[in-house]
Amino acid sequence: MTIARIALPVALDRVFDYWFPDAARITAGAIVRVRLARRPLVGVVVDVASDTDIDRADLQPLDEVVALPSLPPDILALTQFVSDYYQVPLGLAVALALPPQGTREAIAHAPPMPLALTSLGRAELPSRVTRARSALALLTALESAPAEGLSVAAMQALSPHVRRTLRAWFHDGYVAPRGVSLPAEELPRNAEQQSAVDAIVGSLGAFSPCLLHGVTGSGKTDVYLTAAAEAIARGGQVLMLVPEINLTPQLEARVRAALPRAHAVALHSGLADGARRAHWRAAATGAADLVLGTRLSVFTPLPRLALVVVDEEHDPSYKQQDGVRYHARDVAVWRARDRSIPLVLGTATPSLESYAHARDGRYRRIVLSRRADPRAAMPSIALVPCRDDRARDGIAGPLWDALARCLGRGEQALVFVNRRGFAPSLKCAACAWQAECPRCSVRLTVHREPPSMQCHHCGHMAKLPPACPDCGNVDLLPHGYGTQRLERALAASLPNARIARVDRDTMRTRGAFAAMRTRVGEQAIDVIVGTQMLAKGHDFPRLTLVGVLGADNALYSADFRATERVAALLMQVAGRAGRAGWPGEVVVQTDFPAHPVYRALVTQDYDSLAQSLLAEREAAGLPPSTHVALLLAEAHLRADVDLYLQQAHAAAEAATRDAEADVAVFAPVPALLARRAGLERGQLVVQSARRQDLHRMLTRWRAALGAMPSRRVRAALDVDPASFS
């Protein structure tokens, strides 16, 4: 018999030996099913050997080889890097590269939104469809479909065989979702776009990281797709990452329109498990030419990978916040370097990490300084006080005036506030009482649909109290404004306007976001009240006004990245206005118009702000000028957290001495959110100016942490944390 060393998805820093018959052909990368203490698990063979240290009587056989393509050597190397760099067991890192497990395969279906013929479909289908009765009926129905397109249900009613035809047409680019913002006309690339394409295409076949810094609406997507088309034409595959699921269907439709002959698949958690397995298989076997997905798709096997694109590279969604706390952008950089292929990091507001790399010459920086549509200019931006004589329901007079002008012209508006619910807190007018979550160190958010108070961290819900529990006063006031409150205020003041609220509460159901996007594209909505779900990646041609409320709140944050993030968010949401031939207008309510973030927004000068923030970070010894790891500990009792972190602090200092590393070990402190979901939280930060020193120390510290008693404490080591919790 032969021994297979298998990485399993368990929190043990080791691989496990199993035997299989000599006649079986199993190599490294094979995906297998085994049992660990009678628990069935799926793992990956990382090595094959002829001997083992395990007693032969205790050695278990592997159950079966899963009928999926083996992980290739480059993916095994990638997961080993993730294991080493992020200080996690190899089995947990390898599990990231596997598709969902199940027994049924599936084929991707056309989305359940209205569909319409594309220009390619109108040009080619009439000559291709000649005999098949169901295909002719489908083509006729689509050609005579109303402006809003034809529902999938209506098409399926034509014939029992229409689903297969529809699926093929969807994948060939002959039909596309109606209401998705595709360019109304093919715009010629301007000189900046063409220069960017030439630079990317010219580097195919070599590692060449590129920061594509383009203002909102500058046509970065067109640059991606043109470069992708060339990479595919040369026989390669393309991996394109997006930060959120809601961006995927829109971009998928644009990919199919731009690359109608390419086999493109999507990979994200919004797909059914069977569809994800089918798409993963298509990518791993080389059948798919382009993979469009969220952060986990960075681990997808792609044997012909020739180009990696990370759209909105600054977005914090690329950082995994639990389990294996990897950053998909940084993993993409390592993967591109390992494969010797170009990498494109696209954004209007680069992360300070990427900006610093470009400044220091490690990345090539390509700038798109103007919008791709020659009719579109950058929007005008006005900073107005949060309160004035005409303010109503949190909306100042200038924004009410701008809304009236916008709706009078028959255009669309977005009112942005990054708080869902009715109000961020409930307060007593007579005493200092505020409604607080009993399980977290935060205030409860007031909701009106349904009437309740909710914690947005742990999900705790409570009824609205009839009176103050401290003093009995019945005058309880909702303090501040959320999306529900603004929706109600706008509906009362603009009775003829069609208003839609877009937040996590209204977009819970499958297809809700796509349906909203369709209604906006068909001009069935006049005013959108939304959170950051709408801040990036969406292109609504008739949306000309953006109003921003509550942006000042982020400036009070203790998070050292807060200023960078609010600047990115404001520039992204402002970029939704005026992307076509209509002038755009942005009205931002603020009490701090002289703040550097707002000055940069008005002047559209992100470079000056980034340089200023980098200088601040260097002076304070914060990333990206230094490298940081954070140990987060949670327990039911604060004393357990404190004791664990004290021991971890001593172990960190010992590991620093043993490694002879220049690493600063800071004293343990409570986390910024000191209690969450009933658990007390604390943290310990270690920091070094040299990445090599930090990781040499972390390897020793991690081993010491594993030997410490921690039965009542849950701890996690976060390398390059997105924030200090």
Secondary structure, 3 states (H helix, E strand, C coil): CEEEEEECCCCCCCCEEEEECCCCCCCCCCEEEEEECCEEEEEEEEEEECCCCCCCCCCEECCEECCCCCCCHHHHHHHHHHHHHCCCCHHHHHHCCCCCCCCCCCCCCCCCCCEEECHHHHHHHHHHCCCCHHHHHHHHHHHCCCCCCECHHHHHCCCCCHHHHHHHHHHHCCEEECCCCCCCCCCCCCHHHHHHHHHHHHCCCCCEEEEEEECCCCCHHHHHHHHHHHHHHCCCEEEEECCCHHHHHHHHHHHHHHCCCCCEEEECCCCCHHHHHHHHHHHHCCCCCEEEECHHHHHCCCCCEEEEEEECCCCHHHECCCCCCCEHHHHHHHHHHHHCCEEEEEECCCCHHHHHHHHCCCCEEEEECCCCCCCCCCCEEEEECCCCCCCECCECHHHHHHHHHHHHCCCEEEEEECCCCCECEEEECCCCCECECCCCCCECEEEECCEEEECCCCCCEECCCCCCCCCCCCCEEEECCCHHHHHHHHHHHCCCCCEEEECCCCCCCCCHHHHHHHHHHCCCCCEEEECHHHCCCCCCCCEEEEEEECHHHHHHCCCCCHHHHHHHHHHHHHCCCCCCCCCCEEEEECCCCCCHHHHHHHHCCHHHHHHHHHHHHHHHCCCCCCEEEEEEEEECCHHHHHHHHHHHHHHHHHHHHHHCCCCEECCCEEEEEEEECCEEEEEEEEEECCHHHHHHHHHHHHHHHHHCCCCCCEEEEEECCCCCC
